């Protein structure tokens, strides 16, 4: 399956938090959109590996993505090494996405920045034909996406591009709240409270989207960074 857009992030729920609106937008436009989680989030304080898997599939159904996969790298301990890069290269060559969105290059959670550099390096290497990979014992062709973007997550980073998600905020919010063990948890819950389980976290997520939206005179927007200069064909498509 060839994808138009692939969101490849380290933890289940990163895609929804950082790009849920954009995912829903392009699904609605008929684009083939997929999500690949690098890890299963098995070190998370709340929930279990099994509940996180169920929640991730529920969130994917809400967003309407064409596929969701998990590379099962080791949460918290994966490295930007040859083995991890080859795992990502195989996935990129399998789905051949036009655009890839990954984690923030620098963030409060160390996994986010490390994953971003890992994915960015692997995307470049995926285009080198002398790197050999196989899928189902068939040699894969070299492939490199034409554009890669990074999320803006906990740490504020000045965005390079803002995308209007006003029509899709409700879907984004529903996809996040599909992680019932992680977000908007009541005080009566027996598991430990965390940075993201507090209802204030969802309020700040909404406020960030409103702040980005205000910058381009819309209600809600998501922001992304890019490591290269971006170009457009038509100035009149900008606002």
Backbone bond lengths (Angstrom), bond angles and torsions (degrees), N, CA, C in turn:
res aa  C-N    CA-C-N  psi(-1)  N-CA   C-N-CA  omega(-1)  CA-C   N-CA-C  phi
1 X - - - 1.461 - - 1.526 110.13 -
2 X 1.323 116.73 123.36 1.457 120.71 177.17 1.526 108.83 -90.81
3 X 1.341 116.68 131.49 1.452 122.08 -178.54 1.518 111.78 -103.54
4 X 1.322 115.23 148.40 1.469 120.24 170.05 1.524 110.28 -80.95
5 X 1.326 116.82 -42.14 1.457 122.25 -177.26 1.520 109.09 -135.84
6 X 1.330 115.88 131.75 1.462 121.85 175.36 1.524 108.49 -124.41
7 X 1.326 115.85 124.07 1.468 120.91 173.19 1.524 106.67 -100.26
8 X 1.324 115.23 112.73 1.469 121.96 -174.27 1.521 107.89 -118.01
9 X 1.342 115.58 101.31 1.458 120.98 -173.93 1.521 110.53 -130.24
10 X 1.315 116.13 165.42 1.464 119.68 -165.21 1.526 113.78 -79.33
11 X 1.333 118.69 -37.48 1.460 120.64 -176.71 1.529 110.42 -117.02
12 X 1.317 117.93 143.39 1.455 119.10 166.64 1.534 108.47 -56.41
13 X 1.278 117.31 127.84 1.476 131.18 -178.02 1.526 112.48 104.12
14 X 1.343 119.67 -17.68 1.470 120.30 176.17 1.528 111.07 -62.46
15 X 1.329 116.76 -42.56 1.468 120.81 -178.70 1.529 110.45 -61.17
16 X 1.334 116.22 -44.56 1.459 120.19 -178.07 1.526 110.98 -66.84
17 X 1.329 116.65 -44.13 1.462 120.54 -177.31 1.526 111.85 -65.20
18 X 1.326 117.10 -42.14 1.460 119.90 -173.58 1.504 115.49 -94.07
19 X 1.344 117.05 -25.19 1.463 119.02 -173.79 1.526 113.25 -142.54
20 X 1.333 117.40 18.22 1.457 119.68 -178.24 1.518 113.36 -58.49
21 X 1.322 117.05 -37.98 1.460 120.42 179.16 1.515 112.55 -67.89
22 X 1.321 116.58 -42.96 1.464 120.95 178.72 1.525 110.38 -65.95
23 X 1.332 116.50 -40.54 1.464 119.46 176.96 1.523 109.89 -58.26
24 X 1.332 117.02 -50.83 1.466 121.11 -178.93 1.526 111.36 -62.04
25 X 1.315 117.26 -37.98 1.466 121.65 179.93 1.527 111.39 -60.55
26 X 1.324 116.31 -48.33 1.465 118.28 -175.51 1.522 112.14 -78.21
27 X 1.327 117.57 -27.22 1.462 119.50 170.92 1.527 109.46 -61.78
28 X 1.337 116.98 -44.22 1.462 121.56 179.59 1.528 112.01 -63.11
29 X 1.317 116.56 -28.53 1.469 120.74 179.19 1.521 112.40 -85.11
30 X 1.327 116.96 2.49 1.456 120.83 177.20 1.513 115.18 88.08
31 X 1.339 117.63 10.12 1.463 120.42 177.17 1.530 109.78 -76.44
32 X 1.318 115.88 151.10 1.465 120.48 173.20 1.523 107.87 -86.05
33 X 1.312 115.63 114.40 1.460 122.41 -175.28 1.524 108.84 -121.64
34 X 1.328 116.72 137.59 1.457 121.42 178.54 1.512 111.80 -133.90
35 X 1.322 115.56 163.30 1.466 122.77 176.39 1.521 108.22 -127.48
36 X 1.321 116.29 133.30 1.462 121.57 169.82 1.518 108.23 -123.54
37 X 1.328 116.06 121.20 1.458 122.09 174.02 1.530 108.06 -92.12
38 X 1.316 116.78 131.72 1.464 119.76 -179.31 1.516 111.89 -73.02
39 X 1.325 117.46 -37.08 1.467 121.48 -179.36 1.526 109.39 -125.63
40 X 1.321 115.27 171.06 1.460 120.21 177.45 1.530 112.49 -92.73
41 X 1.327 116.39 4.32 1.460 119.90 -179.39 1.514 112.48 63.59
42 X 1.334 114.80 33.08 1.472 119.13 -172.26 1.526 114.17 -70.64
43 X 1.329 118.07 -13.02 1.461 120.13 178.44 1.526 112.51 -91.34
44 X 1.315 117.07 0.63 1.455 120.49 -179.61 1.522 112.10 -56.97
45 X 1.326 116.33 141.23 1.469 121.59 -176.75 1.522 111.67 -65.38
46 X 1.326 116.46 -35.61 1.457 121.30 -173.92 1.529 110.97 -109.29
47 X 1.325 115.78 151.49 1.451 120.30 177.48 1.524 111.50 74.45
48 X 1.334 114.85 -171.30 1.454 121.58 179.23 1.514 109.67 -131.51
49 X 1.320 115.51 171.29 1.463 119.76 176.25 1.523 109.97 -56.97
50 X 1.326 117.00 -40.17 1.471 121.02 -178.00 1.530 111.46 -68.39
51 X 1.348 117.30 -43.44 1.465 118.34 -179.88 1.521 110.78 -68.30
52 X 1.326 117.74 -35.91 1.465 119.91 178.77 1.522 110.77 -64.63
53 X 1.330 117.34 -37.24 1.466 120.16 177.79 1.527 110.57 -64.06
54 X 1.321 116.92 -44.88 1.466 120.91 179.38 1.523 110.43 -62.58
55 X 1.324 116.44 -43.93 1.466 120.97 179.77 1.528 111.33 -62.67
56 X 1.335 116.69 -41.24 1.468 120.55 179.93 1.528 111.11 -63.28
57 X 1.318 117.12 -40.21 1.462 120.17 178.93 1.524 110.87 -68.97
58 X 1.323 116.74 -36.92 1.464 120.53 176.70 1.524 110.24 -63.77
59 X 1.321 116.62 -44.86 1.460 120.61 179.05 1.532 110.91 -62.30
60 X 1.333 116.74 -40.59 1.464 120.73 179.11 1.521 110.77 -62.04
61 X 1.336 116.87 -38.63 1.465 120.75 178.92 1.530 110.70 -66.57
62 X 1.323 117.19 -39.15 1.467 120.68 177.63 1.528 110.46 -61.98
63 X 1.321 116.59 -42.63 1.467 121.33 -179.24 1.529 112.11 -74.78
64 X 1.332 117.13 -23.61 1.464 120.62 178.60 1.513 114.43 78.35
65 X 1.341 117.54 27.46 1.463 119.86 -177.20 1.527 111.31 -70.93
66 X 1.324 115.03 157.11 1.462 120.78 -178.36 1.519 112.28 -74.88
67 X 1.326 117.62 -27.30 1.455 121.76 179.32 1.511 110.42 -159.98
68 X 1.330 116.00 155.22 1.460 122.08 168.72 1.519 107.17 -141.89
69 X 1.325 115.66 131.35 1.456 120.83 -178.06 1.522 108.57 -132.35
70 X 1.327 115.92 166.12 1.467 121.28 178.79 1.521 108.37 -135.72
71 X 1.338 116.62 125.35 1.461 121.36 -177.15 1.526 112.51 -83.35
72 X 1.321 117.17 -10.55 1.472 122.66 174.31 1.525 113.20 57.03
73 X 1.350 115.96 38.02 1.458 118.57 167.10 1.530 107.77 -68.40
74 X 1.312 116.76 163.73 1.463 120.40 -173.10 1.530 110.70 -80.92
75 X 1.304 116.08 113.99 1.456 122.02 -178.63 1.527 110.38 -56.21
76 X 1.328 115.90 128.16 1.454 121.20 176.78 1.513 114.89 83.98
77 X 1.346 117.87 -22.15 1.456 120.81 -173.16 1.529 114.07 -126.03
78 X 1.342 117.29 3.90 1.469 118.88 176.66 1.528 109.36 -64.96
79 X 1.315 115.48 156.60 1.457 120.91 -178.94 1.525 110.35 -129.90
80 X 1.314 114.85 157.19 1.461 120.58 174.34 1.524 107.02 -84.14
81 X 1.332 115.48 74.15 1.459 120.70 -177.16 1.531 109.44 -124.52
82 X 1.316 115.99 179.19 1.462 120.38 -174.40 1.526 112.04 -60.03
83 X 1.312 117.20 -43.12 1.464 119.91 -177.69 1.529 111.55 -61.73
84 X 1.330 116.51 -45.98 1.460 120.20 179.73 1.521 111.45 -67.21
85 X 1.335 116.40 -40.90 1.464 119.82 178.71 1.526 111.06 -61.20
86 X 1.322 117.82 -42.78 1.462 120.74 -179.74 1.525 111.32 -65.38
87 X 1.322 117.32 -35.87 1.467 120.29 176.38 1.525 110.53 -60.16
88 X 1.318 116.71 -43.72 1.464 121.13 179.73 1.522 110.82 -71.63
89 X 1.316 117.51 -39.95 1.472 121.03 178.31 1.527 110.35 -57.20
90 X 1.329 117.15 -44.01 1.477 119.89 178.90 1.530 110.94 -59.34
91 X 1.333 115.88 -41.89 1.464 119.59 -179.25 1.531 111.07 -67.16
92 X 1.319 117.17 -42.06 1.466 120.84 179.32 1.530 110.43 -63.32
93 X 1.305 117.19 -44.35 1.465 120.55 179.43 1.527 111.72 -68.43
94 X 1.305 117.29 -28.26 1.460 120.93 178.19 1.524 111.41 -69.95
95 X 1.331 116.86 -46.37 1.461 120.71 -173.22 1.525 114.05 -97.77
96 X 1.331 118.03 -16.68 1.466 123.64 175.30 1.532 113.07 44.81
97 X 1.331 117.89 56.57 1.473 119.84 -178.34 1.523 111.98 -73.38
98 X 1.327 115.78 144.60 1.464 120.12 174.83 1.531 110.58 -70.54
99 X 1.339 116.23 -39.62 1.454 122.22 -177.21 1.530 109.04 -130.30
100 X 1.329 116.31 138.18 1.463 122.10 175.24 1.522 108.94 -122.02
101 X 1.315 115.82 133.52 1.469 122.04 172.55 1.524 107.40 -114.77
102 X 1.325 115.95 131.95 1.466 119.56 179.55 1.532 109.97 -132.93
103 X 1.316 116.21 -172.45 1.464 121.57 -174.01 1.525 112.64 -66.27
104 X 1.338 113.89 167.72 1.462 121.05 175.88 1.525 110.44 -62.69
105 X 1.319 116.13 142.32 1.460 120.49 179.80 1.522 112.58 -65.73
106 X 1.332 117.15 -25.21 1.466 121.66 179.56 1.520 107.48 -148.53
107 X 1.339 117.38 131.80 1.457 118.91 -175.06 1.525 110.47 -159.15
108 X 1.336 115.17 172.51 1.466 121.54 178.50 1.524 110.97 -60.03
109 X 1.325 117.69 -44.47 1.465 121.87 -179.90 1.526 108.76 -82.81
110 X 1.327 118.58 120.76 1.471 120.06 -176.44 1.527 113.78 -61.71
111 X 1.328 117.98 -27.07 1.471 120.01 177.94 1.524 111.57 -62.37
112 X 1.339 117.05 -32.30 1.462 119.80 -175.10 1.528 111.25 -64.31
113 X 1.327 116.01 -53.34 1.461 119.12 -179.68 1.514 112.53 -64.59
114 X 1.332 116.61 -40.53 1.462 119.52 -179.84 1.531 110.85 -64.29
115 X 1.321 116.77 -40.91 1.462 120.59 178.39 1.517 111.29 -65.46
116 X 1.323 116.49 -39.19 1.462 119.86 -179.36 1.522 111.26 -61.83
117 X 1.323 116.72 -45.83 1.467 119.88 179.23 1.530 110.85 -66.62
118 X 1.324 116.81 -37.83 1.461 120.59 177.24 1.522 110.80 -60.60
119 X 1.326 116.91 -48.98 1.468 120.37 -178.25 1.518 110.83 -65.89
120 X 1.321 117.11 -44.44 1.470 119.54 179.61 1.526 111.46 -59.63
121 X 1.333 117.50 -42.80 1.465 120.14 178.39 1.522 111.01 -64.81
122 X 1.328 116.84 -43.38 1.461 120.90 -178.26 1.534 111.33 -65.85
123 X 1.337 117.26 -34.90 1.464 119.90 178.49 1.520 111.39 -62.49
124 X 1.321 116.30 -39.61 1.460 118.62 177.18 1.527 110.70 -66.69
125 X 1.322 116.05 -46.73 1.462 120.36 -177.79 1.522 112.12 -64.22
126 X 1.339 117.23 -29.13 1.468 120.81 -179.66 1.524 112.15 -61.89
127 X 1.328 116.72 -20.89 1.458 120.70 -179.98 1.519 114.35 -89.56
128 X 1.323 117.31 -0.03 1.462 120.66 -178.79 1.534 109.50 -92.89
129 X 1.312 116.55 117.11 1.470 119.99 -173.02 1.525 112.94 -69.94
130 X 1.319 118.02 -18.73 1.466 119.73 -179.20 1.532 112.42 -83.67
131 X 1.326 116.66 -3.26 1.466 120.32 170.86 1.518 106.84 -90.46
132 X 1.319 116.30 115.36 1.462 121.85 -174.36 1.526 110.78 -94.89
133 X 1.330 115.75 128.89 1.469 121.63 173.03 1.525 108.08 -136.86
134 X 1.318 115.09 153.49 1.462 120.60 179.03 1.529 109.61 -127.12
135 X 1.319 114.83 148.54 1.456 122.35 172.79 1.518 107.43 -129.60
136 X 1.332 116.72 120.41 1.473 121.88 -175.71 1.531 110.94 53.47
137 X 1.348 114.61 41.61 1.463 123.45 177.10 1.531 113.44 66.38
138 X 1.327 116.40 16.58 1.466 121.91 176.38 1.525 108.28 -112.38
139 X 1.330 116.66 131.37 1.459 121.92 -179.79 1.526 109.93 -63.61
140 X 1.336 115.60 131.23 1.462 120.48 178.93 1.524 111.08 -88.52
141 X 1.330 115.53 150.45 1.459 121.05 175.45 1.528 109.58 -84.97
142 X 1.330 115.78 147.12 1.458 120.30 175.12 1.520 109.27 -62.86
143 X 1.322 116.18 142.81 1.465 120.46 179.50 1.516 108.83 -155.61
144 X 1.333 115.69 137.69 1.467 120.84 176.15 1.528 108.98 -133.13
145 X 1.332 118.53 125.95 1.467 120.59 176.49 1.526 111.14 -59.02
146 X 1.314 115.55 152.27 1.468 118.56 -178.18 1.526 112.73 -81.38
147 X 1.330 116.79 -17.08 1.463 119.55 -178.74 1.515 109.81 -150.01
148 X 1.328 116.41 137.89 1.453 120.88 171.81 1.529 109.14 -130.51
149 X 1.311 115.48 137.11 1.454 123.02 -179.45 1.516 109.25 -125.03
150 X 1.328 115.69 160.00 1.465 121.49 177.16 1.526 110.13 -118.09
151 X 1.337 115.61 143.43 1.456 121.28 174.39 1.518 110.98 -65.73
152 X 1.329 114.85 162.36 1.462 121.87 163.74 1.517 105.16 -110.96
153 X 1.334 117.10 118.20 1.460 120.97 -171.49 1.526 110.78 -111.50
154 X 1.301 119.97 -124.92 1.469 120.71 -175.40 1.530 111.96 -65.86
155 X 1.304 116.22 -48.84 1.468 121.01 -178.22 1.517 109.67 -76.37
156 X 1.325 117.46 129.19 1.464 119.24 179.56 1.521 109.97 -70.66
157 X 1.315 115.35 128.98 1.454 123.45 175.54 1.520 106.65 -129.74
158 X 1.319 117.28 136.52 1.460 120.85 178.77 1.527 109.43 -61.97
159 X 1.329 118.38 122.43 1.465 119.95 -176.95 1.528 112.16 -74.43
160 X 1.320 115.69 150.62 1.457 121.75 171.93 1.521 111.47 -91.90
161 X 1.331 116.19 -22.90 1.462 120.92 178.53 1.525 108.62 -148.88
162 X 1.321 115.34 140.81 1.461 122.45 175.90 1.524 108.48 -118.97
163 X 1.330 116.39 136.16 1.461 121.03 -177.52 1.522 108.88 -121.94
164 X 1.306 116.57 127.53 1.459 123.56 -179.57 1.530 109.72 -66.74
165 X 1.341 116.70 120.94 1.468 120.56 177.95 1.530 110.79 -122.32
166 X 1.328 116.74 21.39 1.463 120.84 -174.36 1.523 112.29 -52.05
167 X 1.319 117.02 -46.50 1.466 120.80 -177.40 1.529 112.43 -68.10
168 X 1.326 116.47 -15.19 1.470 120.01 -171.26 1.525 113.01 -118.42
169 X 1.342 117.05 10.15 1.459 118.62 -179.99 1.527 111.61 -60.51
170 X 1.330 117.08 -43.22 1.470 119.63 -177.24 1.527 111.71 -60.69
171 X 1.336 116.85 -39.44 1.469 120.33 178.43 1.526 109.94 -67.07
172 X 1.319 116.58 -43.02 1.474 120.33 177.61 1.521 110.31 -57.74
173 X 1.338 116.38 -47.48 1.461 120.65 -178.62 1.526 111.12 -62.42
174 X 1.319 117.53 -43.14 1.462 121.02 178.61 1.528 111.32 -62.02
175 X 1.344 116.02 -39.40 1.466 119.07 -179.40 1.524 111.52 -66.63
176 X 1.316 117.58 -35.81 1.463 120.88 176.83 1.528 110.24 -67.44
177 X 1.326 115.91 -46.07 1.463 120.49 -177.19 1.519 112.74 -71.92
178 X 1.343 117.23 -7.89 1.469 120.17 171.84 1.527 110.82 -62.66
179 X 1.336 116.65 -22.35 1.468 121.44 176.52 1.534 107.52 -84.71
180 X 1.314 114.59 76.04 1.465 120.38 -170.72 1.524 113.48 -67.81
181 X 1.329 117.58 -22.16 1.466 119.39 177.13 1.525 112.24 -82.98
182 X 1.326 117.02 -10.41 1.464 120.45 -170.70 1.520 114.61 -107.83
183 X 1.350 117.81 -35.42 1.464 120.68 -169.02 1.528 112.08 -124.34
184 X 1.356 114.97 150.22 1.469 122.27 175.85 1.527 112.02 51.51
185 X 1.306 116.18 48.19 1.456 121.62 -175.67 1.529 109.93 -87.10
186 X 1.322 117.30 138.80 1.462 120.91 -179.43 1.528 110.69 -73.76
187 X 1.326 115.38 159.06 1.465 121.14 -179.36 1.518 111.85 -67.55
188 X 1.330 117.16 -16.56 1.466 120.08 -178.16 1.530 112.13 -84.85
189 X 1.323 116.84 -5.60 1.459 119.76 179.30 1.527 109.72 -63.99
190 X 1.335 116.22 141.83 1.472 120.13 -175.26 1.527 113.22 -83.60
191 X 1.326 118.24 -15.64 1.469 120.14 -179.81 1.529 110.10 -81.54
192 X 1.338 117.42 160.60 1.469 120.03 -178.19 1.526 111.80 -63.51
193 X 1.318 115.47 144.00 1.457 120.32 172.18 1.524 109.22 -72.55
194 X 1.321 116.06 148.49 1.461 121.42 179.99 1.523 110.27 -131.96
195 X 1.292 115.02 174.15 1.472 122.63 177.67 1.524 111.49 -54.09
196 X 1.347 117.26 -38.44 1.463 120.11 -175.21 1.531 113.39 -96.66
197 X 1.331 118.32 -13.87 1.464 119.13 -178.54 1.524 112.01 -77.74
198 X 1.317 118.02 -22.79 1.459 122.81 178.95 1.529 109.69 -65.07
199 X 1.334 119.13 131.54 1.477 120.74 178.96 1.519 113.61 -54.86
200 X 1.336 117.40 -24.97 1.466 119.88 177.77 1.524 111.65 -60.56
201 X 1.336 117.32 -27.69 1.458 119.51 -179.58 1.523 110.60 -63.99
202 X 1.322 117.50 -44.02 1.465 120.15 178.77 1.518 110.78 -66.17
203 X 1.314 116.91 -34.49 1.461 119.44 177.63 1.528 110.62 -64.65
204 X 1.326 116.38 -39.53 1.469 119.56 179.23 1.524 111.13 -70.12
205 X 1.339 116.64 -32.99 1.465 119.99 176.40 1.528 110.24 -63.34
206 X 1.313 115.91 -43.33 1.464 120.63 177.93 1.523 110.82 -65.46
207 X 1.328 116.28 -41.23 1.465 120.26 179.80 1.519 111.33 -62.73
208 X 1.339 117.32 -38.89 1.465 120.52 177.43 1.533 110.38 -61.41
209 X 1.327 116.29 -44.34 1.468 120.04 179.34 1.526 110.90 -64.01
210 X 1.329 116.49 -36.91 1.469 119.82 177.62 1.527 111.09 -68.71
211 X 1.317 115.47 -39.43 1.478 119.87 178.56 1.528 110.50 -62.29
212 X 1.327 116.53 -47.09 1.463 119.40 177.25 1.527 110.76 -63.25
213 X 1.335 116.50 -39.52 1.456 119.77 179.57 1.516 112.08 -62.69
214 X 1.314 117.03 -42.38 1.457 121.00 -179.70 1.528 111.33 -59.57
215 X 1.328 116.11 -31.80 1.470 120.23 -178.72 1.526 112.12 -66.01
216 X 1.339 116.99 -23.20 1.470 119.76 179.51 1.529 110.79 -121.55
217 X 1.338 116.02 19.86 1.462 123.28 175.24 1.536 113.01 60.73
218 X 1.320 116.64 40.97 1.455 121.75 170.78 1.531 106.96 -129.79
219 X 1.350 116.82 173.44 1.466 119.29 -175.51 1.521 112.17 -76.40
220 X 1.342 117.20 -46.02 1.458 121.73 -177.61 1.528 110.04 -135.77
221 X 1.328 116.34 142.72 1.462 120.84 176.17 1.528 108.93 -147.91
222 X 1.318 115.54 158.42 1.467 122.39 171.91 1.517 108.20 -114.67
223 X 1.335 115.13 142.99 1.456 120.93 -178.00 1.513 112.09 -112.04
224 X 1.341 115.27 147.88 1.451 121.95 -179.04 1.525 109.49 -140.62
225 X 1.323 115.18 154.66 1.461 120.88 173.68 1.514 109.43 -110.83
226 X 1.321 115.17 160.24 1.461 121.02 178.97 1.519 108.64 -139.90
227 X 1.330 116.90 142.15 1.460 120.87 -177.86 1.519 112.16 -86.58
228 X 1.334 118.04 0.83 1.457 120.27 176.33 1.524 108.78 -132.42
229 X 1.318 116.64 165.73 1.457 120.75 176.92 1.526 109.55 -68.80
230 X 1.331 114.85 140.95 1.454 120.69 179.35 1.525 109.51 -101.22
231 X 1.314 116.56 142.78 1.462 121.52 179.50 1.516 111.03 -124.83
232 X 1.319 116.78 151.98 1.464 121.86 175.82 1.524 108.92 -128.58
233 X 1.334 115.99 154.02 1.464 120.96 178.89 1.521 111.88 -84.39
234 X 1.344 116.39 -23.90 1.460 119.70 -170.59 1.526 110.31 -138.16
235 X 1.337 117.23 115.82 1.459 121.02 178.20 1.517 111.80 -62.50
236 X 1.341 117.51 -27.20 1.456 120.41 -176.20 1.537 112.08 -75.71
237 X 1.332 116.64 -7.36 1.468 119.22 176.19 1.522 111.07 -87.61
238 X 1.336 116.53 -6.29 1.466 120.97 179.78 1.531 109.82 -90.63
239 X 1.337 115.53 150.85 1.467 119.84 172.53 1.510 109.59 -151.33
